[in-house]
Amino acid sequence: MYNVCTYKSNMPAYVLRRVLVAVIAFFVISLLIFYSFHHEQPRLLPYIGLPQAEEDRLAELLDIDTSPFIIRYVKYMGHFFTGDWGESLMGESYYAE
């Protein structure tokens, strides 16, 4: 008479698809955020026209990471997953001692 729905048999596949979509979305969003904030740093130094030794010294002084993009992204994600999200904008005096 009535057709019984067997949604429980499809539930693991549905959950797996949703988790996969969430992981891909997280990866794409994190890549876009990283690219928007960190893609210009190493590329600016060669346009200044300094000798290589001076560029290296300036990069060290300004704390610019001149490693390849993928290495910087992996470091960025490592800091994200370990909870190192940078410095607080509120300053140290904001928190209780």
Backbone bond lengths (Angstrom), bond angles and torsions (degrees), N, CA, C in turn:
res aa  C-N    CA-C-N  psi(-1)  N-CA   C-N-CA  omega(-1)  CA-C   N-CA-C  phi
1 M - - - 1.425 - - 1.532 110.86 -
2 Y 1.340 117.36 -67.08 1.460 120.87 178.23 1.525 109.14 -101.68
3 N 1.287 115.46 141.06 1.457 120.64 178.40 1.528 108.20 -87.92
4 V 1.301 116.68 120.04 1.461 121.11 -178.00 1.522 109.01 -82.58
5 C 1.311 115.60 131.67 1.466 121.12 179.52 1.528 109.92 -77.67
6 T 1.306 116.15 134.84 1.472 120.65 -179.93 1.524 109.59 -107.52
7 Y 1.313 116.04 54.22 1.456 119.96 -177.32 1.520 112.58 -67.88
8 K 1.329 118.29 -24.34 1.462 119.82 -178.97 1.515 111.88 -66.24
9 S 1.302 117.71 -28.89 1.462 119.63 179.19 1.525 111.68 -72.63
10 N 1.326 117.81 -25.18 1.462 121.75 179.92 1.523 112.57 -94.61
11 M 1.300 118.84 -4.99 1.456 122.34 -175.03 1.540 113.06 -62.42
12 P 1.327 121.57 -46.07 1.478 119.20 179.28 1.523 113.41 -60.67
13 A 1.323 116.95 -39.13 1.464 119.74 178.42 1.526 110.67 -66.76
14 Y 1.310 116.88 -39.20 1.461 121.36 178.30 1.524 111.05 -63.30
15 V 1.322 116.42 -46.85 1.464 121.00 179.93 1.521 110.21 -63.54
16 L 1.320 117.47 -42.31 1.467 121.17 178.45 1.520 111.48 -61.58
17 R 1.332 116.97 -42.32 1.473 119.86 177.39 1.513 111.33 -62.73
18 R 1.327 117.06 -42.56 1.469 120.76 -179.66 1.531 111.23 -65.38
19 V 1.307 117.71 -40.85 1.467 121.25 178.44 1.523 109.81 -65.45
20 L 1.325 116.88 -42.33 1.467 120.68 179.10 1.528 111.06 -62.64
21 V 1.316 116.96 -43.08 1.472 120.50 177.73 1.527 110.61 -63.84
22 A 1.323 117.79 -39.70 1.463 121.02 179.41 1.520 111.26 -65.69
23 V 1.338 117.34 -40.60 1.467 120.80 179.26 1.528 110.33 -65.77
24 I 1.313 117.38 -43.54 1.473 120.67 178.95 1.526 110.29 -64.93
25 A 1.328 117.72 -42.47 1.460 120.73 178.64 1.526 110.68 -62.79
26 F 1.330 117.49 -42.82 1.462 120.82 177.98 1.527 110.82 -60.78
27 F 1.334 116.96 -43.26 1.465 121.01 179.82 1.525 110.70 -62.35
28 V 1.322 117.41 -47.17 1.469 120.94 -178.14 1.525 110.57 -65.11
29 I 1.319 117.74 -43.89 1.471 120.67 -179.41 1.521 110.62 -65.52
30 S 1.336 117.74 -42.05 1.468 119.82 179.72 1.526 110.73 -66.12
31 L 1.325 117.24 -36.53 1.464 120.85 177.67 1.521 111.05 -65.84
32 L 1.320 117.23 -41.87 1.467 120.49 178.06 1.526 111.93 -65.62
33 I 1.311 116.95 -41.76 1.465 120.17 178.41 1.523 110.10 -64.75
34 F 1.329 117.20 -44.95 1.460 119.85 179.21 1.525 110.71 -61.72
35 Y 1.320 116.87 -45.17 1.465 120.18 -178.81 1.524 111.47 -63.43
36 S 1.329 117.19 -38.53 1.460 119.14 -177.51 1.526 112.47 -68.94
37 F 1.334 117.57 -27.87 1.457 119.67 -178.46 1.521 114.45 -100.10
38 H 1.327 119.09 -23.32 1.461 120.65 -169.13 1.520 115.21 -124.85
39 H 1.294 120.84 8.88 1.457 119.26 -174.67 1.519 113.77 -83.52
40 E 1.304 120.19 -20.58 1.456 121.74 -174.63 1.528 114.55 -91.56
41 Q 1.306 119.14 -18.55 1.458 120.33 -171.62 1.529 113.98 -56.04
42 P 1.316 121.09 -58.47 1.467 118.43 -175.90 1.509 113.82 -73.35
43 R 1.325 117.88 -22.80 1.461 119.51 -176.14 1.518 112.94 -77.82
44 L 1.318 118.77 -16.92 1.462 120.59 -177.65 1.520 113.38 -76.59
45 L 1.323 117.00 -30.50 1.460 119.66 -173.93 1.537 114.37 -62.91
46 P 1.332 121.99 -41.80 1.462 118.89 -179.23 1.526 113.82 -63.14
47 Y 1.333 118.75 -23.96 1.460 120.88 -178.16 1.518 112.97 -79.23
48 I 1.308 116.95 -10.83 1.459 119.84 179.17 1.524 110.50 -72.63
49 G 1.334 117.17 -31.70 1.456 121.47 176.88 1.519 113.93 88.94
50 L 1.316 118.78 23.37 1.457 122.38 178.38 1.523 110.52 -87.37
51 P 1.323 116.74 157.01 1.466 118.95 171.84 1.537 110.19 -62.76
52 Q 1.339 116.53 158.72 1.463 120.94 -174.56 1.527 112.33 -58.94
53 A 1.329 117.06 -38.79 1.463 119.69 -180.00 1.531 110.82 -63.85
54 E 1.318 116.55 -40.25 1.466 120.46 178.80 1.532 111.30 -69.58
55 E 1.355 116.72 -36.97 1.464 119.72 176.58 1.525 110.86 -62.52
56 D 1.334 116.45 -42.95 1.464 120.35 179.07 1.526 110.98 -63.26
57 R 1.323 115.80 -41.29 1.465 120.11 179.17 1.523 110.80 -65.75
58 L 1.338 117.03 -41.68 1.459 121.36 179.06 1.528 111.10 -66.48
59 A 1.322 116.85 -40.24 1.470 120.42 177.99 1.521 110.58 -63.53
60 E 1.319 116.90 -39.58 1.457 120.16 177.77 1.524 110.78 -68.35
61 L 1.326 116.85 -40.69 1.457 121.23 179.77 1.526 111.59 -64.65
62 L 1.328 117.09 -41.24 1.456 121.60 -179.56 1.519 113.02 -86.56
63 D 1.316 116.88 1.19 1.474 123.05 -179.81 1.522 111.18 57.92
64 I 1.338 116.13 48.49 1.454 122.52 178.65 1.517 108.74 -99.11
65 D 1.308 116.15 126.91 1.462 122.03 177.94 1.523 108.05 -85.53
66 T 1.327 117.91 117.04 1.457 122.24 -177.26 1.517 112.50 -99.69
67 S 1.325 117.66 15.88 1.460 120.27 178.70 1.535 109.53 -74.73
68 P 1.341 117.60 166.36 1.471 120.41 -179.10 1.526 112.53 -60.13
69 F 1.319 115.17 160.18 1.463 122.72 -174.66 1.521 111.99 -56.78
70 I 1.326 118.05 -46.45 1.458 121.03 -175.85 1.529 111.38 -65.69
71 I 1.335 117.13 -35.89 1.467 120.71 178.14 1.528 109.73 -66.63
72 R 1.325 116.55 -42.34 1.468 119.79 178.83 1.522 110.85 -65.86
73 Y 1.349 117.97 -35.95 1.460 120.87 178.24 1.527 110.90 -66.79
74 V 1.319 117.30 -41.88 1.467 120.41 179.27 1.532 109.90 -64.12
75 K 1.333 117.44 -40.91 1.471 120.17 176.03 1.525 110.79 -62.80
76 Y 1.321 116.36 -41.78 1.457 122.40 179.08 1.525 110.86 -59.73
77 M 1.329 116.80 -47.11 1.460 120.69 179.71 1.530 111.21 -68.27
78 G 1.335 117.12 -34.03 1.455 120.28 175.76 1.517 111.45 -62.38
79 H 1.335 115.93 -42.96 1.468 119.88 176.71 1.527 110.37 -65.19
80 F 1.319 117.28 -38.03 1.464 120.70 -179.97 1.525 111.02 -62.88
81 F 1.328 116.98 -46.85 1.461 120.16 -176.01 1.529 112.99 -75.15
82 T 1.326 118.06 -20.86 1.464 119.54 176.75 1.528 112.13 -90.82
83 G 1.321 117.49 -2.48 1.458 120.70 176.09 1.517 114.48 91.72
84 D 1.324 118.66 6.62 1.463 121.78 177.86 1.532 107.58 -88.49
85 W 1.318 115.88 90.31 1.454 120.82 -175.17 1.524 112.52 -100.70
86 G 1.318 117.45 17.27 1.449 121.05 176.91 1.515 112.02 98.63
87 E 1.309 114.99 -167.10 1.456 121.60 -177.91 1.525 110.03 -89.35
88 S 1.316 115.18 147.49 1.451 120.65 179.51 1.525 110.13 -74.38
89 L 1.302 115.93 143.39 1.461 120.41 176.43 1.529 111.61 -78.87
90 M 1.331 117.27 -16.70 1.450 122.03 -177.12 1.534 112.35 -80.87
91 G 1.300 118.34 -21.65 1.454 120.69 -178.31 1.507 111.81 86.74
92 E 1.324 116.34 167.11 1.452 120.96 -176.26 1.521 113.04 -72.25
93 S 1.306 118.82 -28.89 1.455 121.43 -176.41 1.532 112.38 -70.03
94 Y 1.316 117.80 -16.14 1.452 121.75 -178.84 1.524 111.93 -70.44
95 Y 1.323 116.80 -33.48 1.452 121.41 -176.06 1.534 111.15 -85.96
96 A 1.320 116.16 148.85 1.463 121.38 178.15 1.516 109.80 -68.92
97 E 1.291 116.15 144.74 1.459 119.99 -179.17 1.499 111.51 -89.29
